[in-house]
Amino acid sequence: MTALPRITAAERRARLVRRHLLTPSSRATTPQEVAGAMVALHATDPATVFLAAAARMQAPTVGAIDRALYDTAELARIRCMRRTMFVVPAALAPAVHAATVKDTHRHRADALATLAKALGWDERRYTAVEQATLDALTTRGQATAAELATDVPDLREQIVTFPGKPYQSRQRASTPVLGVLAAQGRIRRARPAGSWTSAQFRWAPAQPLPEVPAATAMTTLARHYLAAFGPVTVEDLKWWTGWNLTTTRKTLAATGAQAVELDEGTGYLLPDDLEPAPAPEPAVALLPSLDPTAMGWRHRDWYLDPDHTGALFDRNGNIGPTIWWNGHIIGAWAQHPNGHLNHHLLTDPGREARTAITAELGRLTTFLGRTRVTPCYRTPLERQLAG
């Protein structure tokens, strides 16, 4: 039996820092280039999009990222992989949506079941509220959920989510109704009501994304992921996309991916991507919570010491802000309420790295200006540094 080509952990890190734009010479000039390189930027926390783009740009500004998100229509904010919010290149959005949104009709059925149980809504009432919401949004042009609820009183009704659980909470009926309309592509998130860190978005009418055959869309998405994150294991691709194992294996085969040997077992690369990666220049990166690099693989031991997981992740597997040196996570950073950026190194990377970290802290401080950023998901070390 012919032995598989072997890709070492060091080579994987070399690929990571270059392809994820983490070296000074590889940084992008526009946020569109960043999104293209990363396939998708996590957008559950609005600040993550800006900070992830800024870390990978030569001269980042809030204005440039804001325009790409809301004015030029070159980036699209959609709910896709694992039913999570991401920002993706607009040209790729139809394939990403078709590859990852399993059944918008099921989403609507789930929302109706929730509202029927909590508030006694039936299909007729749900449809009427849905149409009234679309009519109100068309009249306003853009509106927050609260503003729409003044026009459509039914949206103000309260429901209890996860009753009896420790994380039980209350929310308005507007949350599931707007969520379904967004998943269907009938509305979209527009510019936030507050600053770029605000989670209170305005909504705007939208045209549904062009339809792409599911199999074609999945192969397209898998090829983009392999190009940006490869080599990856089957488990990596399954986790990142949210597909089941059968779909993952079938789609991976459709890409023509080449099997390679990794420390974790068998990995896969695109067939034209087998050449060894040259050693990159030394590089520091300060990445935000939920950054796509840190969250890009299911197996992370090749760039993260397992002993550091407890300090860097919350209980649900969300990573906080991290410091990277040559493709390794070596520490964490956080912003104090007074604006100062505190950091902590989990291992000593040496004088060269410490000097580069100081410079990168200065670059991030300049980008933030007077803005204060607190991650949506707090991790033990981030809380300690922010305090």
C-alpha positions as CSV (number, residue, x, y, z in Angstrom):
1,M,0.0,0.0,0.0
2,T,1.4,3.4,-0.9
3,A,1.9,5.7,2.1
4,L,-0.1,8.9,2.2
5,P,1.7,12.2,1.9
6,R,2.4,13.5,5.4
7,I,1.6,17.1,6.5
8,T,3.3,18.0,9.7
9,A,1.8,20.3,12.4
10,A,4.5,22.8,11.6
11,E,3.5,22.9,7.9
12,R,-0.2,23.3,8.9
13,R,0.7,26.3,11.0
14,A,2.7,27.7,8.1
15,R,-0.3,27.4,5.9
16,L,-2.6,28.9,8.5
17,V,-0.7,32.1,9.1
18,R,-0.3,32.8,5.3
19,R,-3.8,31.9,4.2
20,H,-5.5,33.5,7.1
21,L,-3.6,36.7,6.5
22,L,-1.9,36.7,9.9
23,T,1.6,37.9,8.7
24,P,2.3,41.6,8.0
25,S,3.2,40.9,4.4
26,S,0.0,38.9,3.8
27,R,-2.5,41.4,5.2
28,A,-5.3,42.5,3.0
29,T,-6.3,46.0,1.9
30,T,-10.1,45.5,2.1
31,P,-12.5,43.7,4.3
32,Q,-13.8,42.0,1.2
33,E,-10.4,40.3,0.7
34,V,-10.5,39.2,4.4
35,A,-13.9,37.6,4.0
36,G,-12.8,35.9,0.8
37,A,-9.7,34.4,2.4
38,M,-11.6,33.2,5.5
39,V,-14.8,32.0,3.7
40,A,-16.9,33.3,6.5
41,L,-16.5,35.6,9.5
42,H,-18.4,34.8,12.7
43,A,-21.1,37.4,13.3
44,T,-23.0,36.3,16.4
45,D,-21.0,39.0,18.2
46,P,-21.1,42.1,15.9
47,A,-17.7,43.3,17.1
48,T,-16.1,40.1,15.9
49,V,-16.6,40.9,12.3
50,F,-14.8,44.3,12.7
51,L,-12.0,43.0,14.9
52,A,-11.4,39.9,12.7
53,A,-11.2,42.0,9.6
54,A,-9.0,44.7,11.3
55,A,-6.5,42.1,12.5
56,R,-6.0,41.0,8.9
57,M,-5.9,44.4,7.2
58,Q,-2.9,46.6,6.5
59,A,-4.6,49.9,7.5
60,P,-8.0,49.0,8.9
61,T,-10.7,51.6,9.6
62,V,-14.2,51.1,11.1
63,G,-15.6,53.1,8.2
64,A,-14.2,50.8,5.5
65,I,-15.6,47.7,7.2
66,D,-18.9,49.4,7.8
67,R,-19.2,50.4,4.1
68,A,-18.4,46.9,2.9
69,L,-21.1,45.5,5.3
70,Y,-23.9,48.0,4.6
71,D,-23.3,50.2,1.6
72,T,-21.5,48.3,-1.2
73,A,-23.4,45.0,-0.8
74,E,-20.1,43.1,-1.3
75,L,-20.6,41.3,2.0
76,A,-23.7,39.5,3.2
77,R,-24.7,38.7,6.8
78,I,-26.6,35.4,6.8
79,R,-27.5,32.6,9.2
80,C,-25.9,29.5,7.8
81,M,-23.4,27.0,9.2
82,R,-24.7,25.4,12.4
83,R,-27.6,28.0,12.3
84,T,-25.1,30.6,13.3
85,M,-24.7,34.1,12.0
86,F,-21.8,34.7,9.6
87,V,-20.6,37.4,7.2
88,V,-19.7,35.9,3.8
89,P,-18.7,37.3,0.4
90,A,-22.0,38.3,-1.3
91,A,-21.1,36.2,-4.4
92,L,-20.7,33.1,-2.3
93,A,-23.8,33.7,-0.1
94,P,-26.3,31.8,-2.4
95,A,-24.1,28.6,-2.2
96,V,-23.4,29.0,1.5
97,H,-27.1,29.4,2.2
98,A,-28.2,26.5,0.0
99,A,-25.5,24.2,1.4
100,T,-26.3,24.8,5.1
101,V,-29.9,25.9,5.6
102,K,-31.6,22.6,5.6
103,D,-35.2,23.5,5.4
104,T,-36.6,27.0,5.9
105,H,-40.1,25.5,6.0
106,R,-39.1,23.5,9.0
107,H,-37.8,26.6,10.7
108,R,-41.2,28.2,10.2
109,A,-42.9,25.1,11.5
110,D,-40.7,25.2,14.6
111,A,-41.5,28.8,15.2
112,L,-45.2,28.3,14.8
113,A,-45.1,25.3,17.2
114,T,-43.3,27.5,19.8
115,L,-45.8,30.4,19.4
116,A,-48.8,28.0,19.3
117,K,-47.7,26.5,22.6
118,A,-46.8,29.7,24.3
119,L,-49.4,32.1,23.0
120,G,-52.0,30.0,21.2
121,W,-51.2,31.2,17.7
122,D,-52.5,29.2,14.8
123,E,-51.3,29.1,11.2
124,R,-53.8,31.9,10.2
125,R,-52.6,34.3,12.9
126,Y,-48.9,33.5,12.3
127,T,-49.3,34.2,8.5
128,A,-51.2,37.5,9.3
129,V,-48.5,38.7,11.7
130,E,-45.8,37.7,9.1
131,Q,-47.4,39.7,6.4
132,A,-48.1,42.7,8.7
133,T,-44.4,42.7,9.6
134,L,-43.3,42.7,6.0
135,D,-45.8,45.5,5.2
136,A,-44.5,47.6,8.1
137,L,-40.9,47.0,7.1
138,T,-41.6,48.0,3.5
139,T,-43.3,51.2,4.7
140,R,-40.4,52.1,7.0
141,G,-37.6,51.0,4.7
142,Q,-35.5,49.9,7.8
143,A,-36.6,49.3,11.4
144,T,-35.5,47.7,14.6
145,A,-37.5,44.9,16.1
146,A,-38.8,47.3,18.7
147,E,-40.0,49.7,16.0
148,L,-41.7,46.9,14.1
149,A,-43.4,45.9,17.4
150,T,-45.0,49.3,17.7
151,D,-46.5,48.8,14.2
152,V,-47.5,45.1,14.7
153,P,-48.7,44.7,18.4
154,D,-48.6,40.9,18.1
155,L,-44.8,41.1,17.9
156,R,-44.7,42.5,21.5
157,E,-46.2,39.4,23.1
158,Q,-43.9,37.6,25.5
159,I,-42.8,34.0,25.3
160,V,-40.7,31.9,27.7
161,T,-37.8,30.0,26.2
162,F,-36.4,26.8,27.7
163,P,-38.9,26.8,30.6
164,G,-37.6,25.2,33.7
165,K,-34.0,25.3,32.6
166,P,-31.2,27.3,34.3
167,Y,-31.0,29.4,31.2
168,Q,-34.7,30.1,30.9
169,S,-35.5,33.5,29.5
170,R,-38.2,35.7,28.1
171,Q,-38.3,37.1,24.6
172,R,-40.8,38.8,22.3
173,A,-42.7,37.0,19.6
174,S,-40.7,39.2,17.2
175,T,-37.6,37.1,17.7
176,P,-38.8,33.8,16.1
177,V,-40.9,35.7,13.4
178,L,-38.0,37.8,12.3
179,G,-35.6,34.9,12.5
180,V,-37.7,32.9,10.1
181,L,-38.1,35.7,7.6
182,A,-34.3,36.2,7.7
183,A,-33.7,32.5,7.2
184,Q,-36.0,32.6,4.2
185,G,-34.0,35.6,2.8
186,R,-37.1,37.8,2.8
187,I,-35.5,40.3,5.2
188,R,-31.9,41.2,6.1
189,R,-29.9,42.8,8.9
190,A,-29.0,46.4,8.0
191,R,-26.8,48.8,9.9
192,P,-27.1,48.6,13.7
193,A,-29.0,51.1,15.7
194,G,-26.0,52.0,17.8
195,S,-22.2,51.8,17.2
196,W,-20.5,49.0,15.4
197,T,-20.4,46.9,18.6
198,S,-24.2,47.1,19.0
199,A,-26.3,43.9,18.7
200,Q,-29.5,45.9,18.1
201,F,-29.8,45.7,14.3
202,R,-32.2,47.4,12.0
203,W,-34.0,45.1,9.5
204,A,-34.6,45.8,5.9
205,P,-36.5,44.1,3.1
206,A,-34.5,41.7,0.9
207,Q,-34.8,39.7,-2.2
208,P,-34.4,35.9,-1.6
209,L,-31.0,34.6,-2.6
210,P,-30.7,32.9,-6.0
211,E,-31.4,29.2,-5.8
212,V,-28.4,26.8,-6.1
213,P,-28.7,23.0,-6.3
214,A,-27.9,21.6,-2.8
215,A,-25.2,19.2,-4.0
216,T,-23.5,21.9,-6.1
217,A,-23.7,24.3,-3.2
218,M,-22.2,21.8,-0.8
219,T,-19.3,21.0,-3.1
220,T,-18.6,24.7,-3.6
221,L,-18.6,25.4,0.1
222,A,-16.4,22.4,0.9
223,R,-13.9,23.4,-1.7
224,H,-13.7,26.9,-0.3
225,Y,-13.2,25.5,3.2
226,L,-10.5,23.1,2.1
227,A,-8.7,25.9,0.3
228,A,-8.7,28.1,3.3
229,F,-8.4,25.6,6.1
230,G,-6.9,22.5,4.6
231,P,-5.7,20.0,5.4
232,V,-8.8,19.1,7.5
233,T,-10.2,15.9,8.8
234,V,-13.7,14.6,8.1
235,E,-14.6,15.6,11.7
236,D,-13.4,19.2,11.0
237,L,-15.5,19.6,7.9
238,K,-18.6,18.0,9.6
239,W,-18.2,20.3,12.7
240,W,-17.6,23.5,10.7
241,T,-20.5,23.0,8.3
242,G,-23.0,21.4,10.7
243,W,-23.6,18.5,8.2
244,N,-24.2,14.9,9.2
245,L,-21.4,12.4,8.6
246,T,-22.9,10.9,5.5
247,T,-23.3,14.2,3.8
248,T,-19.8,15.3,4.9
249,R,-18.2,12.2,3.4
250,K,-20.2,12.3,0.2
251,T,-19.4,16.0,-0.3
252,L,-15.7,15.6,0.5
253,A,-15.5,12.9,-2.2
254,A,-17.2,15.2,-4.7
255,T,-14.4,17.8,-4.2
256,G,-11.8,15.2,-5.4
257,A,-9.9,15.9,-2.2
258,Q,-6.6,14.1,-1.7
259,A,-6.0,12.1,1.5
260,V,-3.0,13.0,3.6
261,E,-1.5,11.8,6.9
262,L,-1.9,14.1,9.9
263,D,-1.1,13.7,13.6
264,E,-4.8,13.4,14.1
265,G,-5.2,10.7,11.5
266,T,-6.3,11.1,7.9
267,G,-6.8,14.6,6.5
268,Y,-7.7,16.0,3.2
269,L,-6.4,18.7,0.8
270,L,-7.6,19.8,-2.6
271,P,-5.8,17.8,-5.3
272,D,-3.9,20.9,-6.6
273,D,-2.8,22.0,-3.1
274,L,-0.2,19.4,-2.1
275,E,3.0,21.4,-2.5
276,P,4.8,22.1,0.8
277,A,4.1,25.5,2.3
278,P,7.2,27.8,2.7
279,A,8.1,28.9,6.2
280,P,6.4,32.3,6.8
281,E,7.9,35.4,8.5
282,P,7.5,35.6,12.3
283,A,4.1,37.0,13.1
284,V,1.9,38.0,16.0
285,A,-1.9,38.4,15.7
286,L,-4.5,39.6,18.2
287,L,-7.7,37.8,17.2
288,P,-11.2,38.5,18.7
289,S,-13.5,36.1,20.5
290,L,-15.2,33.6,18.0
291,D,-12.5,34.4,15.4
292,P,-12.8,32.1,12.4
293,T,-9.3,30.9,12.7
294,A,-9.6,29.9,16.3
295,M,-13.0,28.3,15.6
296,G,-12.1,26.8,12.2
297,W,-11.3,23.2,13.2
298,R,-12.8,20.5,15.4
299,H,-9.3,19.2,16.2
300,R,-7.1,22.0,17.6
301,D,-4.1,20.4,19.4
302,W,-1.8,21.4,16.5
303,Y,-2.3,25.1,17.3
304,L,-3.6,25.1,20.9
305,D,-2.2,23.5,24.0
306,P,-5.0,21.4,25.4
307,D,-4.0,22.5,28.9
308,H,-5.0,26.1,28.0
309,T,-8.6,25.3,26.8
310,G,-10.2,25.9,30.2
311,A,-8.8,29.5,30.3
312,L,-9.6,30.4,26.8
313,F,-13.1,28.8,26.2
314,D,-16.4,29.2,27.9
315,R,-18.5,26.1,28.9
316,N,-20.2,26.1,25.5
317,G,-17.0,25.9,23.5
318,N,-16.8,29.6,22.5
319,I,-13.3,31.0,22.4
320,G,-12.4,34.4,23.8
321,P,-9.8,36.9,22.4
322,T,-6.5,35.2,21.7
323,I,-2.8,36.1,21.0
324,W,-1.1,34.1,18.3
325,W,2.6,33.7,17.5
326,N,3.6,31.8,14.4
327,G,0.4,29.9,14.2
328,H,0.2,29.0,17.9
329,I,-2.2,30.4,20.5
330,I,0.1,31.6,23.3
331,G,-2.2,33.9,25.3
332,A,-5.2,36.1,25.6
333,W,-6.1,39.8,25.6
334,A,-9.0,41.9,26.8
335,Q,-10.0,45.5,27.1
336,H,-10.3,47.1,30.5
337,P,-13.3,49.5,31.0
338,N,-10.8,52.3,31.0
339,G,-9.8,51.4,27.4
340,H,-6.4,49.8,28.2
341,L,-5.7,46.5,26.5
342,N,-4.5,43.9,29.1
343,H,-2.9,40.7,28.0
344,H,-1.6,37.5,29.5
345,L,0.9,35.0,28.0
346,L,0.2,31.3,28.8
347,T,3.7,30.4,27.6
348,D,6.9,32.5,27.1
349,P,7.4,33.0,23.3
350,G,10.7,34.9,23.7
351,R,11.8,38.5,23.3
352,E,11.0,38.8,19.6
353,A,7.4,37.8,20.1
354,R,7.0,40.0,23.2
355,T,8.2,43.0,21.2
356,A,5.8,42.2,18.3
357,I,2.9,41.8,20.8
358,T,3.5,45.3,22.2
359,A,3.4,46.7,18.6
360,E,0.2,44.8,17.8
361,L,-1.4,46.0,21.0
362,G,-0.7,49.5,19.9
363,R,-2.2,48.9,16.4
364,L,-5.4,47.5,17.9
365,T,-5.6,50.4,20.4
366,T,-5.4,52.8,17.5
367,F,-8.2,51.0,15.7
368,L,-10.5,50.9,18.7
369,G,-10.0,54.5,19.6
370,R,-12.6,55.4,22.3
371,T,-14.7,52.3,21.6
372,R,-15.1,49.7,24.4
373,V,-15.5,46.1,23.4
374,T,-16.9,43.3,25.7
375,P,-17.3,39.9,24.1
376,C,-20.8,38.4,24.0
377,Y,-19.4,35.2,25.4
378,R,-17.1,35.7,28.4
379,T,-14.3,33.3,29.1
380,P,-12.4,32.8,32.3
381,L,-9.2,34.5,31.2
382,E,-10.9,37.3,29.4
383,R,-13.0,38.1,32.5
384,Q,-9.9,38.2,34.6
385,L,-8.0,40.5,32.2
386,A,-11.0,42.8,31.7
387,G,-11.5,43.2,35.4
